[in-house]
Amino acid sequence: MDKDRIYIVLDLFLKSWNGTLNRAEEEELGALLAEPRWARLKRNLESDRFIMARFKEYGKYNSAADFSFFLKQVRRRERSRHANTWWRRVIASAACAAICVAAGWWWSREAGEEAAPGFRAESVVERQVADRNSVRLVLSDNQVITLSKKTEIIPISRLDSIGVSRSAGVPTLDYTRLKKELLTDTVVYHTLIVPRGEMQSVILSDGSRVVVNAMSMLKYPVVFPDSTREVYVEGEAKFEVARDGGRSFVVSGKDFQVDVLGTVFNVMSYDEEPVSLVTLLEGKVRASSGDRTVILKPGEQVSITPDHDTRVSEVDAEAVVAWVDKKINFDAERLDAVMRKLCRWYDVRVLYETPAMRERRFTGMMMYDVPLEMFLEWLSTTTDMRFTLSDGVIVVAASGKLHTP
């Protein structure tokens, strides 16, 4: 079984338990549960007896040795710098552990045999990490296509046959030349998954352009139906919506919905961020969350909390979308917010000597193609704090103190 498919299925299960499925995902989950094996897996995951049995099996493994092997892999110079595990988030730590155990049991059960003598686990790990380092496109039947940066045209005949092309230069998927006579009347979806350190552009079938930032996901119809144009986003994306007087364009996120006719705006909605942000550059949009609705004008931004509180403020909209040009702009921004942006581009974690350091405010700009060490050195020389990087961990401490992660 393709492991990426089980990740998608488990993500749907998690969203159904958490009550966050959108309409398209509800339909997708319903189709999956019509198959006995997926219905059985969902029942098992909801069974305490099944989960406890899997934990007992898990206890037989040498988890310390396995984790040590994992660390050796990710700390290599060409380690998973852009590893993409963000989208398999969990409701709680216990749920995450239970599903990982159950998924491991499912894969081994599907394989039906143990590894042959001489099998090298390292080669499998490296291959899987390589896939996670690349932008991936999930088709409607859950087939996963790796969009390697080394190729200018997607080497998959299925996409070529319906007219989806990938341009050179800035990676772009173009759906405007679809051979619509080869498509069915049923609305089918593609899901674009962008890992750390990557960006991907998409031209949707109506001509709207979307740039998707690192650690983000965009789900969209291959061809929009006649009634509406609706997409779903997690993470960050900039939209340039083609005007269509007969159909509105709807962007749905975890805490909000944005309705537009033709405009340019940015959406930022990461799980690790305390609020979601919708920023308008051109035109007019209506942002809704719960029973609250606001109308934005160019240069305005609405922040949306998980309990649907909204606040509108004026911002430098061009600075907000500077990430499209591989820039980080921060204006009196908290240090922990700046560090989260860095973590989405570089494969690093951040440790703070004291919690108060998170609240320090910074103003500046950096390019993503500048070595991270250079930026940290700049921070160290212009502040009374010391930023050190070792083994993928940035330690923030008072100047003059030496810390080892």
C-alpha positions as CSV (number, residue, x, y, z in Angstrom):
1,M,0.0,0.0,0.0
2,D,1.2,3.6,-0.8
3,K,2.1,5.0,2.7
4,D,1.0,8.5,1.6
5,R,-2.5,7.2,1.1
6,I,-2.8,5.9,4.7
7,Y,-1.6,9.4,5.9
8,I,-4.4,11.0,3.9
9,V,-7.0,8.5,5.3
10,L,-5.8,9.0,8.9
11,D,-6.0,12.8,8.4
12,L,-9.6,12.4,7.4
13,F,-10.3,10.2,10.4
14,L,-8.7,12.8,12.7
15,K,-10.7,15.6,11.2
16,S,-14.0,13.6,11.5
17,W,-13.3,13.0,15.2
18,N,-12.5,16.7,15.7
19,G,-15.5,17.9,13.7
20,T,-13.4,19.9,11.2
21,L,-14.2,18.1,7.9
22,N,-15.3,20.4,5.1
23,R,-18.0,19.3,2.6
24,A,-15.6,17.8,0.1
25,E,-13.7,15.9,2.8
26,E,-17.0,14.5,4.2
27,E,-17.8,13.2,0.7
28,E,-14.3,11.7,0.4
29,L,-14.5,10.1,3.8
30,G,-18.0,8.6,3.0
31,A,-16.6,7.1,-0.2
32,L,-13.7,5.6,1.8
33,L,-15.9,4.1,4.5
34,A,-17.9,2.3,1.8
35,E,-14.9,0.0,1.5
36,P,-14.9,-2.6,4.3
37,R,-11.1,-2.3,5.0
38,W,-11.3,1.4,5.8
39,A,-14.5,1.1,7.8
40,R,-12.9,-1.7,9.8
41,L,-9.8,0.4,10.4
42,K,-11.9,3.3,11.6
43,R,-13.8,1.0,14.0
44,N,-10.6,-0.4,15.3
45,L,-9.1,3.0,15.9
46,E,-12.2,3.9,17.9
47,S,-11.8,0.7,20.0
48,D,-9.9,1.0,23.3
49,R,-9.3,-2.7,23.3
50,F,-7.6,-2.6,19.9
51,I,-5.5,0.5,20.7
52,M,-4.2,-1.1,24.0
53,A,-3.3,-4.3,22.2
54,R,-1.3,-2.3,19.6
55,F,0.5,-0.4,22.4
56,K,1.5,-3.8,24.0
57,E,3.0,-4.9,20.6
58,Y,4.7,-1.6,20.3
59,G,6.4,-2.1,23.7
60,K,8.3,-5.1,22.3
61,Y,10.4,-2.8,20.0
62,N,13.6,-1.0,21.0
63,S,12.3,2.5,20.6
64,A,15.5,4.1,21.9
65,A,17.6,2.4,19.3
66,D,15.1,3.3,16.5
67,F,14.9,6.9,17.6
68,S,18.7,7.1,17.7
69,F,18.8,5.8,14.1
70,F,16.2,8.4,13.2
71,L,18.3,11.2,14.6
72,K,21.3,10.1,12.7
73,Q,19.3,10.3,9.5
74,V,17.8,13.7,10.0
75,R,21.1,15.3,11.2
76,R,23.0,14.4,8.0
77,R,24.1,17.4,6.0
78,E,21.5,16.5,3.4
79,R,19.0,15.5,6.0
80,S,15.3,16.2,5.7
81,R,15.8,20.0,5.6
82,H,12.3,20.4,4.2
83,A,10.7,17.3,5.8
84,N,6.9,17.6,5.5
85,T,5.0,16.1,8.5
86,W,3.1,19.2,9.4
87,W,-0.2,18.2,7.8
88,R,-0.5,15.0,9.8
89,R,-1.3,16.9,12.9
90,V,-3.2,15.3,15.8
91,I,-5.9,16.1,18.2
92,A,-3.8,15.2,21.2
93,S,-0.5,13.4,21.9
94,A,-2.3,10.2,22.9
95,A,-4.2,10.2,19.6
96,C,-1.0,10.7,17.7
97,A,0.7,7.8,19.4
98,A,-2.2,5.5,18.9
99,I,-2.6,6.2,15.3
100,C,1.1,5.9,14.6
101,V,1.1,2.4,16.2
102,A,-2.1,1.4,14.4
103,A,-0.7,2.7,11.1
104,G,2.5,0.7,11.5
105,W,0.4,-2.4,12.2
106,W,-1.8,-1.7,9.1
107,W,1.2,-1.3,6.8
108,S,2.8,-4.5,8.0
109,R,-0.5,-6.3,7.7
110,E,-1.0,-5.1,4.1
111,A,2.6,-6.1,3.2
112,G,1.9,-9.6,4.4
113,E,5.6,-10.6,4.9
114,E,8.6,-9.6,6.9
115,A,11.7,-8.0,5.4
116,A,14.1,-10.4,3.7
117,P,17.5,-11.1,5.3
118,G,20.0,-8.3,4.3
119,F,17.2,-5.8,3.9
120,R,18.6,-2.3,4.6
121,A,16.2,-0.1,6.5
122,E,18.4,2.9,5.8
123,S,17.6,2.8,2.1
124,V,13.9,2.9,2.8
125,V,14.2,5.8,5.2
126,E,16.3,7.8,2.7
127,R,13.8,7.2,0.0
128,Q,10.9,8.3,2.1
129,V,12.7,11.3,3.4
130,A,13.5,12.3,-0.2
131,D,9.8,12.1,-1.1
132,R,8.9,14.3,1.9
133,N,11.5,16.8,0.8
134,S,9.7,17.4,-2.4
135,V,6.4,19.1,-3.3
136,R,3.8,16.5,-3.8
137,L,0.5,16.3,-5.6
138,V,-2.2,14.0,-4.4
139,L,-4.7,13.0,-7.1
140,S,-8.4,12.2,-6.6
141,D,-7.7,8.5,-6.3
142,N,-5.0,9.2,-3.6
143,Q,-2.1,8.5,-6.0
144,V,0.8,10.7,-4.9
145,I,3.1,12.3,-7.5
146,T,6.4,13.8,-6.4
147,L,7.1,17.0,-8.2
148,S,10.9,16.9,-8.2
149,K,12.8,20.2,-8.6
150,K,15.1,18.4,-11.0
151,T,12.4,17.9,-13.7
152,E,10.7,20.7,-15.6
153,I,7.8,18.5,-16.8
154,I,5.9,16.2,-14.5
155,P,7.0,12.7,-15.6
156,I,3.5,11.2,-15.1
157,S,1.5,10.5,-18.3
158,R,-1.8,10.8,-16.4
159,L,-1.3,14.5,-15.9
160,D,0.1,15.1,-19.3
161,S,-2.9,13.3,-20.9
162,I,-5.4,15.8,-19.4
163,G,-3.3,18.8,-20.1
164,V,-1.8,19.7,-16.7
165,S,1.7,21.0,-17.3
166,R,4.6,22.2,-15.1
167,S,6.6,25.2,-16.2
168,A,10.3,25.8,-15.8
169,G,11.7,28.6,-13.5
170,V,9.2,29.2,-10.7
171,P,7.5,25.8,-10.3
172,T,4.0,26.2,-11.6
173,L,1.2,23.7,-12.2
174,D,-1.1,25.0,-15.0
175,Y,-4.7,23.8,-15.3
176,T,-5.9,26.3,-17.9
177,R,-5.1,24.0,-20.9
178,L,-7.1,21.0,-19.6
179,K,-8.5,18.6,-22.2
180,K,-11.9,18.9,-20.7
181,E,-13.4,16.3,-23.1
182,L,-11.3,13.7,-21.3
183,L,-12.7,14.6,-17.9
184,T,-15.8,13.3,-16.2
185,D,-18.8,15.4,-15.0
186,T,-17.9,14.5,-11.4
187,V,-16.0,17.2,-9.5
188,V,-12.6,15.7,-8.6
189,Y,-9.9,17.3,-6.4
190,H,-6.2,17.6,-6.4
191,T,-4.3,18.3,-3.2
192,L,-0.9,20.2,-3.3
193,I,1.4,19.6,-0.3
194,V,4.4,21.9,0.0
195,P,7.2,21.0,2.5
196,R,9.6,23.2,4.4
197,G,11.8,25.4,2.3
198,E,9.7,25.2,-0.8
199,M,7.1,27.2,-2.7
200,Q,4.8,26.2,-5.5
201,S,2.6,28.2,-7.9
202,V,-0.7,26.9,-9.3
203,I,-2.8,28.4,-12.1
204,L,-6.3,27.0,-11.5
205,S,-8.7,26.1,-14.2
206,D,-10.4,29.5,-14.1
207,G,-7.1,31.3,-14.5
208,S,-6.8,32.3,-10.8
209,R,-3.2,32.1,-9.6
210,V,-2.1,30.8,-6.2
211,V,1.3,30.8,-4.7
212,V,1.6,28.3,-1.8
213,N,4.2,28.9,0.9
214,A,6.3,26.3,2.8
215,M,4.5,23.8,5.1
216,S,1.2,24.5,3.4
217,M,-1.6,22.5,1.7
218,L,-4.0,23.6,-1.0
219,K,-7.0,21.4,-2.1
220,Y,-8.8,22.5,-5.2
221,P,-11.1,21.0,-8.0
222,V,-9.3,20.1,-11.2
223,V,-12.2,21.9,-12.9
224,F,-14.5,24.2,-11.0
225,P,-18.2,23.4,-11.3
226,D,-20.6,25.8,-12.8
227,S,-22.1,27.0,-9.5
228,T,-19.1,28.1,-7.4
229,R,-15.3,28.2,-7.1
230,E,-14.1,26.8,-3.7
231,V,-10.7,25.8,-2.4
232,Y,-9.4,24.8,1.0
233,V,-6.0,26.0,2.4
234,E,-3.9,25.2,5.4
235,G,-0.8,27.2,6.0
236,E,-0.1,30.3,3.8
237,A,-1.0,31.2,0.2
238,K,-1.4,34.3,-1.9
239,F,-4.4,34.4,-4.2
240,E,-4.9,36.4,-7.4
241,V,-8.5,35.6,-8.3
242,A,-9.7,35.8,-11.9
243,R,-12.9,37.8,-12.1
244,D,-16.1,35.8,-12.9
245,G,-19.3,37.7,-12.5
246,G,-21.4,34.5,-12.3
247,R,-19.3,32.7,-9.6
248,S,-17.8,33.8,-6.4
249,F,-14.5,32.5,-5.3
250,V,-14.4,30.9,-1.8
251,V,-11.3,30.1,0.3
252,S,-12.0,28.0,3.4
253,G,-9.6,27.5,6.3
254,K,-9.7,26.0,9.7
255,D,-11.3,29.0,11.4
256,F,-12.7,31.1,8.5
257,Q,-14.1,31.6,5.0
258,V,-13.2,34.3,2.5
259,D,-15.6,35.2,-0.3
260,V,-14.4,37.3,-3.3
261,L,-15.3,38.1,-6.9
262,G,-11.9,39.2,-8.3
263,T,-9.1,40.4,-6.1
264,V,-5.6,39.8,-4.6
265,F,-5.2,38.7,-1.0
266,N,-3.1,36.6,1.3
267,V,-4.2,34.0,3.7
268,M,-2.1,32.7,6.7
269,S,-3.5,29.9,8.8
270,Y,-0.9,27.7,10.4
271,D,-1.7,25.4,13.3
272,E,1.2,26.7,15.4
273,E,0.1,30.4,15.0
274,P,-2.3,31.8,17.6
275,V,-4.5,33.5,14.9
276,S,-5.3,33.2,11.2
277,L,-4.7,36.3,9.1
278,V,-6.4,37.5,5.9
279,T,-4.7,40.5,4.2
280,L,-6.2,42.4,1.2
281,L,-3.9,43.9,-1.5
282,E,-6.5,44.7,-4.2
283,G,-10.3,44.6,-4.6
284,K,-12.7,43.7,-1.8
285,V,-13.2,40.5,0.2
286,R,-15.7,39.3,2.9
287,A,-14.1,37.2,5.7
288,S,-16.4,35.1,7.9
289,S,-15.8,33.2,11.1
290,G,-18.6,31.7,13.1
291,D,-21.4,34.3,13.1
292,R,-19.0,37.2,12.5
293,T,-18.3,38.8,9.1
294,V,-16.0,41.7,8.1
295,I,-15.5,43.5,4.8
296,L,-11.9,44.4,4.0
297,K,-10.5,47.2,2.0
298,P,-7.0,47.2,0.4
299,G,-4.3,47.5,3.0
300,E,-6.4,46.0,5.8
301,Q,-5.9,42.7,7.6
302,V,-8.3,40.8,9.8
303,S,-7.0,38.5,12.5
304,I,-9.2,35.5,13.5
305,T,-8.9,33.5,16.6
306,P,-10.0,29.8,17.0
307,D,-13.1,31.1,19.0
308,H,-14.0,33.3,16.1
309,D,-13.0,36.7,17.5
310,T,-12.0,39.1,14.7
311,R,-10.0,42.3,14.7
312,V,-9.3,44.5,11.6
313,S,-6.1,46.7,11.4
314,E,-4.2,48.5,8.7
315,V,-0.9,46.9,7.6
316,D,1.7,47.1,4.9
317,A,0.2,44.6,2.6
318,E,3.2,44.4,0.4
319,A,5.4,43.4,3.4
320,V,2.9,40.7,4.3
321,V,3.4,39.0,0.9
322,A,7.2,39.5,0.7
323,W,7.5,35.8,1.3
324,V,6.6,35.3,-2.4
325,D,9.9,36.9,-3.2
326,K,11.7,34.8,-0.6
327,K,11.9,37.6,2.0
328,I,11.0,37.7,5.6
329,N,9.8,41.2,6.7
330,F,9.1,41.9,10.4
331,D,8.1,45.2,11.9
332,A,8.1,45.3,15.7
333,E,7.3,41.6,15.6
334,R,7.7,39.2,18.5
335,L,10.8,37.1,18.4
336,D,8.8,33.8,18.6
337,A,6.8,34.8,15.6
338,V,10.0,35.6,13.6
339,M,11.5,32.2,14.7
340,R,8.3,30.3,13.6
341,K,8.8,31.8,10.1
342,L,12.4,30.6,10.0
343,C,11.4,27.1,11.2
344,R,9.0,26.9,8.2
345,W,11.9,27.5,5.8
346,Y,14.8,25.8,7.6
347,D,14.6,22.5,9.4
348,V,15.3,23.9,12.9
349,R,13.8,24.1,16.3
350,V,14.1,26.9,18.8
351,L,14.8,26.8,22.6
352,Y,14.6,30.0,24.8
353,E,16.6,30.5,28.0
354,T,13.6,32.3,29.5
355,P,10.0,32.6,28.4
356,A,10.3,36.4,28.4
357,M,12.7,36.3,25.4
358,R,9.9,35.2,23.2
359,E,8.2,38.6,23.7
360,R,11.1,40.7,22.5
361,R,10.2,42.8,19.5
362,F,12.3,42.9,16.3
363,T,12.3,45.0,13.1
364,G,14.2,44.0,9.9
365,M,14.3,41.9,6.8
366,M,16.2,38.8,5.6
367,M,16.3,36.8,2.4
368,Y,15.6,33.1,2.5
369,D,18.7,32.4,0.4
370,V,20.9,33.9,3.0
371,P,22.6,31.3,5.2
372,L,20.7,30.9,8.5
373,E,24.0,31.2,10.4
374,M,24.6,34.7,8.9
375,F,21.2,35.9,10.0
376,L,21.6,34.6,13.6
377,E,25.0,36.2,13.8
378,W,23.4,39.5,12.8
379,L,20.8,39.1,15.5
380,S,23.6,38.3,18.0
381,T,25.6,41.4,17.2
382,T,22.7,43.8,17.2
383,T,21.0,42.7,20.4
384,D,21.9,41.7,24.0
385,M,21.0,38.1,23.2
386,R,23.1,35.3,21.7
387,F,21.7,33.0,19.0
388,T,23.6,29.7,18.5
389,L,22.8,26.9,16.0
390,S,23.8,23.3,16.6
391,D,22.3,20.0,15.3
392,G,19.2,21.7,14.0
393,V,18.5,23.6,17.3
394,I,18.6,27.4,17.7
395,V,19.3,28.3,21.3
396,V,18.4,31.9,22.4
397,A,20.2,33.0,25.5
398,A,21.5,36.1,27.2
399,S,24.6,37.5,25.6
400,G,27.8,36.1,27.1
401,K,26.4,32.8,28.1
402,L,27.3,29.6,26.4
403,H,24.7,27.0,25.9
404,T,24.7,23.6,24.2
405,P,21.4,22.2,23.0
